[in-house]
Amino acid sequence: MQLLGSPASPFVRKVRVVILETDQTAEIEEVDVSTTPVNSATEVIAANPTGKIPALIRPDRPAIYDSRVICQFLNDRAKADLYPDARKWDTLTLEATADAIMEAAVLMVYEKRVRPENEQSPAWIEAQWGKVQRALDAVNTRWMSHLAGPMDAAHIAMGCALGYLDFRHEGRGWRSGVDGLADWYEAFSVRDSMQKTAPTA
């Protein structure tokens, strides 16, 4: 199988962490692609008609896409327990919250990187950051007991979301007011899978 993606994408990183945590690296080739919302790579479009990464190409069936779909597929394939039945809905909700943080943070980057300067909206950028802050506050208030439990897909997603904030929005100081979440991330980010997938460019 082939995973199409970019090392800088937090959604791709989430899949890469799952691959490592479920010991499937030997069976999945990672293929780096250069793609943007306004200029999608042809190989990505061939796998995912929306042109988004990550996409997982399977040799015998259609490609699958969306990081949550791919992560659940890999979890089932490895017979892992990243979506435990006992807390399935909590796990999925917290994963969705992490994905929403990623999406808002990525859109902030695209606004400045992809749109012409005269078309950029500072108010829109701040609205995206507002989504990030509300999500961080909610996790710090409501979800720390979950993050204190056994690792599941929500832990991986949240770790990748917070890592992306450090990577692209370090100056925003996301840790302010969310001490519990910041402490959790400091401990989680030293996992081998997180260290091996940390974005560098």
MODELLER restraints for C-alpha pairs under 7 A, 6 or more apart:
rsr = mdl.restraints
at = mdl.atoms
rsr.add(forms.Gaussian(group=physical.xy_distance, feature=features.Distance(at['CA:1:A'], at['CA:27:A']), mean=6.47, stdev=0.5))
rsr.add(forms.Gaussian(group=physical.xy_distance, feature=features.Distance(at['CA:1:A'], at['CA:28:A']), mean=4.85, stdev=0.5))
rsr.add(forms.Gaussian(group=physical.xy_distance, feature=features.Distance(at['CA:1:A'], at['CA:29:A']), mean=6.19, stdev=0.5))
rsr.add(forms.Gaussian(group=physical.xy_distance, feature=features.Distance(at['CA:1:A'], at['CA:56:A']), mean=6.94, stdev=0.5))
rsr.add(forms.Gaussian(group=physical.xy_distance, feature=features.Distance(at['CA:1:A'], at['CA:57:A']), mean=5.56, stdev=0.5))
rsr.add(forms.Gaussian(group=physical.xy_distance, feature=features.Distance(at['CA:1:A'], at['CA:58:A']), mean=5.01, stdev=0.5))
rsr.add(forms.Gaussian(group=physical.xy_distance, feature=features.Distance(at['CA:1:A'], at['CA:59:A']), mean=6.26, stdev=0.5))
rsr.add(forms.Gaussian(group=physical.xy_distance, feature=features.Distance(at['CA:2:A'], at['CA:28:A']), mean=5.41, stdev=0.5))
rsr.add(forms.Gaussian(group=physical.xy_distance, feature=features.Distance(at['CA:2:A'], at['CA:29:A']), mean=4.67, stdev=0.5))
rsr.add(forms.Gaussian(group=physical.xy_distance, feature=features.Distance(at['CA:2:A'], at['CA:30:A']), mean=5.80, stdev=0.5))
rsr.add(forms.Gaussian(group=physical.xy_distance, feature=features.Distance(at['CA:2:A'], at['CA:31:A']), mean=6.60, stdev=0.5))
rsr.add(forms.Gaussian(group=physical.xy_distance, feature=features.Distance(at['CA:2:A'], at['CA:56:A']), mean=5.72, stdev=0.5))
rsr.add(forms.Gaussian(group=physical.xy_distance, feature=features.Distance(at['CA:2:A'], at['CA:57:A']), mean=5.06, stdev=0.5))
rsr.add(forms.Gaussian(group=physical.xy_distance, feature=features.Distance(at['CA:2:A'], at['CA:58:A']), mean=6.94, stdev=0.5))
rsr.add(forms.Gaussian(group=physical.xy_distance, feature=features.Distance(at['CA:3:A'], at['CA:28:A']), mean=6.66, stdev=0.5))
rsr.add(forms.Gaussian(group=physical.xy_distance, feature=features.Distance(at['CA:3:A'], at['CA:29:A']), mean=6.10, stdev=0.5))
rsr.add(forms.Gaussian(group=physical.xy_distance, feature=features.Distance(at['CA:3:A'], at['CA:30:A']), mean=4.81, stdev=0.5))
rsr.add(forms.Gaussian(group=physical.xy_distance, feature=features.Distance(at['CA:3:A'], at['CA:31:A']), mean=5.83, stdev=0.5))
rsr.add(forms.Gaussian(group=physical.xy_distance, feature=features.Distance(at['CA:3:A'], at['CA:54:A']), mean=6.79, stdev=0.5))
rsr.add(forms.Gaussian(group=physical.xy_distance, feature=features.Distance(at['CA:3:A'], at['CA:55:A']), mean=5.86, stdev=0.5))
rsr.add(forms.Gaussian(group=physical.xy_distance, feature=features.Distance(at['CA:3:A'], at['CA:56:A']), mean=4.58, stdev=0.5))
rsr.add(forms.Gaussian(group=physical.xy_distance, feature=features.Distance(at['CA:3:A'], at['CA:57:A']), mean=6.36, stdev=0.5))
rsr.add(forms.Gaussian(group=physical.xy_distance, feature=features.Distance(at['CA:4:A'], at['CA:30:A']), mean=6.33, stdev=0.5))
rsr.add(forms.Gaussian(group=physical.xy_distance, feature=features.Distance(at['CA:4:A'], at['CA:31:A']), mean=4.95, stdev=0.5))
rsr.add(forms.Gaussian(group=physical.xy_distance, feature=features.Distance(at['CA:4:A'], at['CA:32:A']), mean=6.09, stdev=0.5))
rsr.add(forms.Gaussian(group=physical.xy_distance, feature=features.Distance(at['CA:4:A'], at['CA:33:A']), mean=6.51, stdev=0.5))
rsr.add(forms.Gaussian(group=physical.xy_distance, feature=features.Distance(at['CA:4:A'], at['CA:44:A']), mean=6.97, stdev=0.5))
rsr.add(forms.Gaussian(group=physical.xy_distance, feature=features.Distance(at['CA:4:A'], at['CA:53:A']), mean=6.58, stdev=0.5))
rsr.add(forms.Gaussian(group=physical.xy_distance, feature=features.Distance(at['CA:4:A'], at['CA:54:A']), mean=5.57, stdev=0.5))
rsr.add(forms.Gaussian(group=physical.xy_distance, feature=features.Distance(at['CA:4:A'], at['CA:55:A']), mean=5.22, stdev=0.5))
rsr.add(forms.Gaussian(group=physical.xy_distance, feature=features.Distance(at['CA:4:A'], at['CA:56:A']), mean=6.29, stdev=0.5))
rsr.add(forms.Gaussian(group=physical.xy_distance, feature=features.Distance(at['CA:5:A'], at['CA:12:A']), mean=5.81, stdev=0.5))
rsr.add(forms.Gaussian(group=physical.xy_distance, feature=features.Distance(at['CA:5:A'], at['CA:31:A']), mean=6.33, stdev=0.5))
rsr.add(forms.Gaussian(group=physical.xy_distance, feature=features.Distance(at['CA:5:A'], at['CA:32:A']), mean=5.23, stdev=0.5))
rsr.add(forms.Gaussian(group=physical.xy_distance, feature=features.Distance(at['CA:5:A'], at['CA:33:A']), mean=5.66, stdev=0.5))
rsr.add(forms.Gaussian(group=physical.xy_distance, feature=features.Distance(at['CA:5:A'], at['CA:53:A']), mean=5.37, stdev=0.5))
rsr.add(forms.Gaussian(group=physical.xy_distance, feature=features.Distance(at['CA:5:A'], at['CA:54:A']), mean=4.94, stdev=0.5))
rsr.add(forms.Gaussian(group=physical.xy_distance, feature=features.Distance(at['CA:5:A'], at['CA:55:A']), mean=6.99, stdev=0.5))
rsr.add(forms.Gaussian(group=physical.xy_distance, feature=features.Distance(at['CA:6:A'], at['CA:12:A']), mean=6.53, stdev=0.5))
rsr.add(forms.Gaussian(group=physical.xy_distance, feature=features.Distance(at['CA:6:A'], at['CA:32:A']), mean=5.17, stdev=0.5))
rsr.add(forms.Gaussian(group=physical.xy_distance, feature=features.Distance(at['CA:6:A'], at['CA:33:A']), mean=5.85, stdev=0.5))
rsr.add(forms.Gaussian(group=physical.xy_distance, feature=features.Distance(at['CA:7:A'], at['CA:13:A']), mean=6.47, stdev=0.5))
rsr.add(forms.Gaussian(group=physical.xy_distance, feature=features.Distance(at['CA:7:A'], at['CA:199:A']), mean=5.85, stdev=0.5))
rsr.add(forms.Gaussian(group=physical.xy_distance, feature=features.Distance(at['CA:8:A'], at['CA:199:A']), mean=5.25, stdev=0.5))
rsr.add(forms.Gaussian(group=physical.xy_distance, feature=features.Distance(at['CA:8:A'], at['CA:201:A']), mean=6.63, stdev=0.5))
rsr.add(forms.Gaussian(group=physical.xy_distance, feature=features.Distance(at['CA:10:A'], at['CA:102:A']), mean=6.55, stdev=0.5))
rsr.add(forms.Gaussian(group=physical.xy_distance, feature=features.Distance(at['CA:10:A'], at['CA:160:A']), mean=5.69, stdev=0.5))
rsr.add(forms.Gaussian(group=physical.xy_distance, feature=features.Distance(at['CA:10:A'], at['CA:161:A']), mean=6.31, stdev=0.5))
rsr.add(forms.Gaussian(group=physical.xy_distance, feature=features.Distance(at['CA:10:A'], at['CA:164:A']), mean=6.03, stdev=0.5))
rsr.add(forms.Gaussian(group=physical.xy_distance, feature=features.Distance(at['CA:11:A'], at['CA:54:A']), mean=6.78, stdev=0.5))
rsr.add(forms.Gaussian(group=physical.xy_distance, feature=features.Distance(at['CA:11:A'], at['CA:67:A']), mean=5.84, stdev=0.5))
rsr.add(forms.Gaussian(group=physical.xy_distance, feature=features.Distance(at['CA:12:A'], at['CA:53:A']), mean=6.83, stdev=0.5))
rsr.add(forms.Gaussian(group=physical.xy_distance, feature=features.Distance(at['CA:12:A'], at['CA:54:A']), mean=5.27, stdev=0.5))
rsr.add(forms.Gaussian(group=physical.xy_distance, feature=features.Distance(at['CA:12:A'], at['CA:67:A']), mean=6.94, stdev=0.5))
rsr.add(forms.Gaussian(group=physical.xy_distance, feature=features.Distance(at['CA:13:A'], at['CA:160:A']), mean=6.63, stdev=0.5))
rsr.add(forms.Gaussian(group=physical.xy_distance, feature=features.Distance(at['CA:13:A'], at['CA:197:A']), mean=6.29, stdev=0.5))
rsr.add(forms.Gaussian(group=physical.xy_distance, feature=features.Distance(at['CA:14:A'], at['CA:156:A']), mean=6.33, stdev=0.5))
rsr.add(forms.Gaussian(group=physical.xy_distance, feature=features.Distance(at['CA:14:A'], at['CA:157:A']), mean=5.80, stdev=0.5))
rsr.add(forms.Gaussian(group=physical.xy_distance, feature=features.Distance(at['CA:14:A'], at['CA:160:A']), mean=5.98, stdev=0.5))
rsr.add(forms.Gaussian(group=physical.xy_distance, feature=features.Distance(at['CA:15:A'], at['CA:67:A']), mean=6.31, stdev=0.5))
rsr.add(forms.Gaussian(group=physical.xy_distance, feature=features.Distance(at['CA:15:A'], at['CA:70:A']), mean=6.99, stdev=0.5))
rsr.add(forms.Gaussian(group=physical.xy_distance, feature=features.Distance(at['CA:15:A'], at['CA:71:A']), mean=5.86, stdev=0.5))
rsr.add(forms.Gaussian(group=physical.xy_distance, feature=features.Distance(at['CA:16:A'], at['CA:197:A']), mean=6.95, stdev=0.5))
rsr.add(forms.Gaussian(group=physical.xy_distance, feature=features.Distance(at['CA:17:A'], at['CA:193:A']), mean=5.39, stdev=0.5))
rsr.add(forms.Gaussian(group=physical.xy_distance, feature=features.Distance(at['CA:17:A'], at['CA:194:A']), mean=6.53, stdev=0.5))
rsr.add(forms.Gaussian(group=physical.xy_distance, feature=features.Distance(at['CA:17:A'], at['CA:197:A']), mean=6.85, stdev=0.5))
rsr.add(forms.Gaussian(group=physical.xy_distance, feature=features.Distance(at['CA:18:A'], at['CA:71:A']), mean=6.56, stdev=0.5))
rsr.add(forms.Gaussian(group=physical.xy_distance, feature=features.Distance(at['CA:19:A'], at['CA:25:A']), mean=5.93, stdev=0.5))
rsr.add(forms.Gaussian(group=physical.xy_distance, feature=features.Distance(at['CA:20:A'], at['CA:193:A']), mean=5.90, stdev=0.5))
rsr.add(forms.Gaussian(group=physical.xy_distance, feature=features.Distance(at['CA:21:A'], at['CA:193:A']), mean=6.61, stdev=0.5))
rsr.add(forms.Gaussian(group=physical.xy_distance, feature=features.Distance(at['CA:22:A'], at['CA:78:A']), mean=6.21, stdev=0.5))
rsr.add(forms.Gaussian(group=physical.xy_distance, feature=features.Distance(at['CA:22:A'], at['CA:80:A']), mean=6.64, stdev=0.5))
rsr.add(forms.Gaussian(group=physical.xy_distance, feature=features.Distance(at['CA:34:A'], at['CA:41:A']), mean=6.52, stdev=0.5))
rsr.add(forms.Gaussian(group=physical.xy_distance, feature=features.Distance(at['CA:35:A'], at['CA:41:A']), mean=5.03, stdev=0.5))
rsr.add(forms.Gaussian(group=physical.xy_distance, feature=features.Distance(at['CA:40:A'], at['CA:51:A']), mean=5.43, stdev=0.5))
rsr.add(forms.Gaussian(group=physical.xy_distance, feature=features.Distance(at['CA:44:A'], at['CA:51:A']), mean=5.46, stdev=0.5))
rsr.add(forms.Gaussian(group=physical.xy_distance, feature=features.Distance(at['CA:44:A'], at['CA:52:A']), mean=6.86, stdev=0.5))
rsr.add(forms.Gaussian(group=physical.xy_distance, feature=features.Distance(at['CA:45:A'], at['CA:51:A']), mean=4.52, stdev=0.5))
rsr.add(forms.Gaussian(group=physical.xy_distance, feature=features.Distance(at['CA:47:A'], at['CA:55:A']), mean=6.42, stdev=0.5))
rsr.add(forms.Gaussian(group=physical.xy_distance, feature=features.Distance(at['CA:47:A'], at['CA:57:A']), mean=6.83, stdev=0.5))
rsr.add(forms.Gaussian(group=physical.xy_distance, feature=features.Distance(at['CA:47:A'], at['CA:63:A']), mean=5.52, stdev=0.5))
rsr.add(forms.Gaussian(group=physical.xy_distance, feature=features.Distance(at['CA:48:A'], at['CA:55:A']), mean=6.58, stdev=0.5))
rsr.add(forms.Gaussian(group=physical.xy_distance, feature=features.Distance(at['CA:48:A'], at['CA:65:A']), mean=6.46, stdev=0.5))
rsr.add(forms.Gaussian(group=physical.xy_distance, feature=features.Distance(at['CA:54:A'], at['CA:65:A']), mean=6.13, stdev=0.5))
rsr.add(forms.Gaussian(group=physical.xy_distance, feature=features.Distance(at['CA:54:A'], at['CA:66:A']), mean=6.35, stdev=0.5))
rsr.add(forms.Gaussian(group=physical.xy_distance, feature=features.Distance(at['CA:54:A'], at['CA:67:A']), mean=6.23, stdev=0.5))
rsr.add(forms.Gaussian(group=physical.xy_distance, feature=features.Distance(at['CA:55:A'], at['CA:63:A']), mean=6.69, stdev=0.5))
rsr.add(forms.Gaussian(group=physical.xy_distance, feature=features.Distance(at['CA:55:A'], at['CA:64:A']), mean=5.85, stdev=0.5))
rsr.add(forms.Gaussian(group=physical.xy_distance, feature=features.Distance(at['CA:55:A'], at['CA:65:A']), mean=4.41, stdev=0.5))
rsr.add(forms.Gaussian(group=physical.xy_distance, feature=features.Distance(at['CA:55:A'], at['CA:66:A']), mean=6.85, stdev=0.5))
rsr.add(forms.Gaussian(group=physical.xy_distance, feature=features.Distance(at['CA:56:A'], at['CA:63:A']), mean=5.46, stdev=0.5))
rsr.add(forms.Gaussian(group=physical.xy_distance, feature=features.Distance(at['CA:56:A'], at['CA:64:A']), mean=5.33, stdev=0.5))
rsr.add(forms.Gaussian(group=physical.xy_distance, feature=features.Distance(at['CA:56:A'], at['CA:65:A']), mean=6.17, stdev=0.5))
rsr.add(forms.Gaussian(group=physical.xy_distance, feature=features.Distance(at['CA:56:A'], at['CA:70:A']), mean=6.97, stdev=0.5))
rsr.add(forms.Gaussian(group=physical.xy_distance, feature=features.Distance(at['CA:57:A'], at['CA:63:A']), mean=4.37, stdev=0.5))
rsr.add(forms.Gaussian(group=physical.xy_distance, feature=features.Distance(at['CA:57:A'], at['CA:64:A']), mean=6.69, stdev=0.5))
rsr.add(forms.Gaussian(group=physical.xy_distance, feature=features.Distance(at['CA:64:A'], at['CA:70:A']), mean=6.59, stdev=0.5))
rsr.add(forms.Gaussian(group=physical.xy_distance, feature=features.Distance(at['CA:75:A'], at['CA:81:A']), mean=6.84, stdev=0.5))
rsr.add(forms.Gaussian(group=physical.xy_distance, feature=features.Distance(at['CA:75:A'], at['CA:82:A']), mean=6.35, stdev=0.5))
rsr.add(forms.Gaussian(group=physical.xy_distance, feature=features.Distance(at['CA:82:A'], at['CA:152:A']), mean=4.12, stdev=0.5))
rsr.add(forms.Gaussian(group=physical.xy_distance, feature=features.Distance(at['CA:82:A'], at['CA:153:A']), mean=4.94, stdev=0.5))
rsr.add(forms.Gaussian(group=physical.xy_distance, feature=features.Distance(at['CA:83:A'], at['CA:91:A']), mean=6.58, stdev=0.5))
rsr.add(forms.Gaussian(group=physical.xy_distance, feature=features.Distance(at['CA:83:A'], at['CA:152:A']), mean=6.20, stdev=0.5))
rsr.add(forms.Gaussian(group=physical.xy_distance, feature=features.Distance(at['CA:83:A'], at['CA:153:A']), mean=6.30, stdev=0.5))
rsr.add(forms.Gaussian(group=physical.xy_distance, feature=features.Distance(at['CA:91:A'], at['CA:153:A']), mean=6.68, stdev=0.5))
rsr.add(forms.Gaussian(group=physical.xy_distance, feature=features.Distance(at['CA:91:A'], at['CA:154:A']), mean=5.24, stdev=0.5))
rsr.add(forms.Gaussian(group=physical.xy_distance, feature=features.Distance(at['CA:92:A'], at['CA:154:A']), mean=6.82, stdev=0.5))
rsr.add(forms.Gaussian(group=physical.xy_distance, feature=features.Distance(at['CA:94:A'], at['CA:154:A']), mean=5.45, stdev=0.5))
rsr.add(forms.Gaussian(group=physical.xy_distance, feature=features.Distance(at['CA:95:A'], at['CA:153:A']), mean=6.64, stdev=0.5))
rsr.add(forms.Gaussian(group=physical.xy_distance, feature=features.Distance(at['CA:95:A'], at['CA:154:A']), mean=4.36, stdev=0.5))
rsr.add(forms.Gaussian(group=physical.xy_distance, feature=features.Distance(at['CA:95:A'], at['CA:157:A']), mean=5.59, stdev=0.5))
rsr.add(forms.Gaussian(group=physical.xy_distance, feature=features.Distance(at['CA:95:A'], at['CA:158:A']), mean=6.81, stdev=0.5))
rsr.add(forms.Gaussian(group=physical.xy_distance, feature=features.Distance(at['CA:97:A'], at['CA:135:A']), mean=6.63, stdev=0.5))
rsr.add(forms.Gaussian(group=physical.xy_distance, feature=features.Distance(at['CA:98:A'], at['CA:157:A']), mean=5.62, stdev=0.5))
rsr.add(forms.Gaussian(group=physical.xy_distance, feature=features.Distance(at['CA:98:A'], at['CA:158:A']), mean=4.90, stdev=0.5))
rsr.add(forms.Gaussian(group=physical.xy_distance, feature=features.Distance(at['CA:98:A'], at['CA:161:A']), mean=5.73, stdev=0.5))
rsr.add(forms.Gaussian(group=physical.xy_distance, feature=features.Distance(at['CA:99:A'], at['CA:157:A']), mean=6.85, stdev=0.5))
rsr.add(forms.Gaussian(group=physical.xy_distance, feature=features.Distance(at['CA:99:A'], at['CA:161:A']), mean=7.00, stdev=0.5))
rsr.add(forms.Gaussian(group=physical.xy_distance, feature=features.Distance(at['CA:101:A'], at['CA:132:A']), mean=5.09, stdev=0.5))
rsr.add(forms.Gaussian(group=physical.xy_distance, feature=features.Distance(at['CA:101:A'], at['CA:135:A']), mean=6.85, stdev=0.5))
rsr.add(forms.Gaussian(group=physical.xy_distance, feature=features.Distance(at['CA:101:A'], at['CA:161:A']), mean=6.25, stdev=0.5))
rsr.add(forms.Gaussian(group=physical.xy_distance, feature=features.Distance(at['CA:102:A'], at['CA:161:A']), mean=5.26, stdev=0.5))
rsr.add(forms.Gaussian(group=physical.xy_distance, feature=features.Distance(at['CA:104:A'], at['CA:128:A']), mean=5.09, stdev=0.5))
rsr.add(forms.Gaussian(group=physical.xy_distance, feature=features.Distance(at['CA:104:A'], at['CA:129:A']), mean=6.83, stdev=0.5))
rsr.add(forms.Gaussian(group=physical.xy_distance, feature=features.Distance(at['CA:104:A'], at['CA:131:A']), mean=6.86, stdev=0.5))
rsr.add(forms.Gaussian(group=physical.xy_distance, feature=features.Distance(at['CA:104:A'], at['CA:132:A']), mean=6.62, stdev=0.5))
rsr.add(forms.Gaussian(group=physical.xy_distance, feature=features.Distance(at['CA:105:A'], at['CA:128:A']), mean=6.95, stdev=0.5))
rsr.add(forms.Gaussian(group=physical.xy_distance, feature=features.Distance(at['CA:108:A'], at['CA:125:A']), mean=5.40, stdev=0.5))
rsr.add(forms.Gaussian(group=physical.xy_distance, feature=features.Distance(at['CA:108:A'], at['CA:128:A']), mean=6.66, stdev=0.5))
rsr.add(forms.Gaussian(group=physical.xy_distance, feature=features.Distance(at['CA:111:A'], at['CA:120:A']), mean=6.13, stdev=0.5))
rsr.add(forms.Gaussian(group=physical.xy_distance, feature=features.Distance(at['CA:112:A'], at['CA:120:A']), mean=6.60, stdev=0.5))
rsr.add(forms.Gaussian(group=physical.xy_distance, feature=features.Distance(at['CA:137:A'], at['CA:178:A']), mean=6.46, stdev=0.5))
rsr.add(forms.Gaussian(group=physical.xy_distance, feature=features.Distance(at['CA:140:A'], at['CA:178:A']), mean=5.71, stdev=0.5))
rsr.add(forms.Gaussian(group=physical.xy_distance, feature=features.Distance(at['CA:140:A'], at['CA:180:A']), mean=6.16, stdev=0.5))
rsr.add(forms.Gaussian(group=physical.xy_distance, feature=features.Distance(at['CA:140:A'], at['CA:181:A']), mean=5.42, stdev=0.5))
rsr.add(forms.Gaussian(group=physical.xy_distance, feature=features.Distance(at['CA:147:A'], at['CA:155:A']), mean=6.20, stdev=0.5))
rsr.add(forms.Gaussian(group=physical.xy_distance, feature=features.Distance(at['CA:159:A'], at['CA:185:A']), mean=6.30, stdev=0.5))
rsr.add(forms.Gaussian(group=physical.xy_distance, feature=features.Distance(at['CA:159:A'], at['CA:188:A']), mean=6.87, stdev=0.5))
rsr.add(forms.Gaussian(group=physical.xy_distance, feature=features.Distance(at['CA:159:A'], at['CA:189:A']), mean=6.68, stdev=0.5))
rsr.add(forms.Gaussian(group=physical.xy_distance, feature=features.Distance(at['CA:175:A'], at['CA:182:A']), mean=5.57, stdev=0.5))
rsr.add(forms.Gaussian(group=physical.xy_distance, feature=features.Distance(at['CA:189:A'], at['CA:195:A']), mean=6.88, stdev=0.5))
